[in-house]
Amino acid sequence: MSTFQLDPNQVAYGVASNGTTQVATVTTSSVQMTAFGANTTMIRIACSQGHCHYAIGTSPTASITTSAMIPQNCVEIVKVTPGQKIAFIKDATITTSTVSVTELN
């Protein structure tokens, strides 16, 4: 749940605190997480073990060929719209991939 003030380049000023976090083991089928809160406009995605791909939308389907990739052991902060969901998928060659998605307040 977040409301950020943006600078002239549309970049959010600092993050006050972490909100709800969802953690999942990524599989070779696209799986959606729970919808973001009514005030969430930014999320933090962390990926451990193997890389994975993600898609964000009202009913997203992640693809290993067309969705954004988050590398192993990396963190990204992404702008979202309240109520959207995120979906993840991993390539069959990746043994294990775990993600954590945190709503930013």
C-alpha positions as CSV (number, residue, x, y, z in Angstrom):
1,M,0.0,0.0,0.0
2,S,1.8,3.1,-1.1
3,T,1.4,6.6,-2.4
4,F,4.6,8.2,-3.6
5,Q,5.5,11.7,-4.5
6,L,7.2,11.8,-7.9
7,D,10.1,14.1,-8.9
8,P,10.0,15.9,-12.2
9,N,11.3,12.8,-14.0
10,Q,8.5,10.7,-12.5
11,V,10.8,8.9,-10.1
12,A,9.5,8.1,-6.7
13,Y,11.0,9.8,-3.7
14,G,12.1,7.5,-0.8
15,V,10.2,4.5,0.5
16,A,8.7,4.8,4.0
17,S,8.3,1.1,4.8
18,N,7.5,-2.4,3.6
19,G,3.9,-3.5,3.4
20,T,2.4,-6.9,2.6
21,T,4.9,-9.5,1.3
22,Q,4.0,-12.6,-0.8
23,V,6.6,-15.4,-1.3
24,A,6.4,-18.2,-3.9
25,T,8.3,-21.0,-5.5
26,V,8.3,-20.4,-9.2
27,T,7.2,-23.3,-11.5
28,T,7.3,-23.9,-15.2
29,S,3.6,-22.8,-15.4
30,S,2.6,-19.2,-15.1
31,V,1.1,-18.6,-11.6
32,Q,-0.5,-15.4,-10.4
33,M,-0.1,-13.9,-6.9
34,T,-2.8,-12.1,-4.9
35,A,-3.9,-8.7,-6.2
36,F,-2.0,-5.6,-4.8
37,G,-3.7,-3.4,-2.2
38,A,-6.0,-0.5,-3.1
39,N,-3.2,2.1,-2.5
40,T,-0.2,0.1,-3.8
41,T,1.7,1.9,-6.6
42,M,5.2,0.4,-6.2
43,I,6.4,-3.1,-5.5
44,R,9.8,-4.7,-4.7
45,I,10.5,-8.0,-6.4
46,A,13.4,-10.1,-5.1
47,C,14.5,-13.3,-6.9
48,S,16.7,-16.0,-5.3
49,Q,18.2,-19.1,-6.7
50,G,17.4,-19.2,-10.5
51,H,16.2,-16.4,-12.7
52,C,12.5,-16.1,-13.6
53,H,10.2,-14.0,-15.8
54,Y,7.2,-11.9,-14.7
55,A,4.2,-10.1,-16.1
56,I,2.0,-7.5,-14.3
57,G,-1.7,-6.8,-15.2
58,T,-5.3,-7.4,-14.2
59,S,-5.0,-11.1,-15.2
60,P,-1.3,-11.6,-16.2
61,T,0.3,-14.6,-17.8
62,A,4.1,-14.7,-17.6
63,S,6.0,-16.1,-20.5
64,I,9.7,-17.2,-20.8
65,T,9.8,-15.7,-24.3
66,T,8.0,-12.4,-23.9
67,S,7.9,-11.4,-20.3
68,A,10.5,-9.3,-18.4
69,M,13.2,-11.4,-16.7
70,I,14.6,-10.8,-13.2
71,P,18.0,-12.3,-12.7
72,Q,19.0,-14.6,-9.9
73,N,19.8,-12.8,-6.6
74,C,18.5,-9.5,-7.8
75,V,15.9,-6.9,-6.6
76,E,13.8,-4.6,-8.7
77,I,11.3,-1.9,-7.8
78,V,8.4,-1.7,-10.2
79,K,5.6,0.8,-10.6
80,V,2.1,-0.9,-10.6
81,T,-1.5,0.1,-10.4
82,P,-3.6,-0.8,-7.4
83,G,-5.5,-4.1,-7.8
84,Q,-3.1,-5.5,-10.4
85,K,-1.5,-8.9,-10.0
86,I,1.9,-10.3,-10.8
87,A,2.6,-13.7,-12.4
88,F,5.8,-15.6,-12.5
89,I,7.3,-18.5,-14.6
90,K,10.7,-20.2,-14.9
91,D,12.4,-22.0,-17.7
92,A,12.5,-25.8,-17.5
93,T,16.3,-25.6,-17.4
94,I,16.2,-23.7,-14.1
95,T,16.2,-26.1,-11.1
96,T,14.7,-23.8,-8.5
97,S,13.5,-20.2,-8.4
98,T,11.9,-18.4,-5.4
99,V,10.4,-14.8,-5.5
100,S,9.3,-12.4,-2.9
101,V,7.0,-9.5,-3.8
102,T,6.6,-6.7,-1.3
103,E,4.1,-3.8,-1.5
104,L,5.9,-0.6,-0.6
105,N,4.3,2.0,1.7
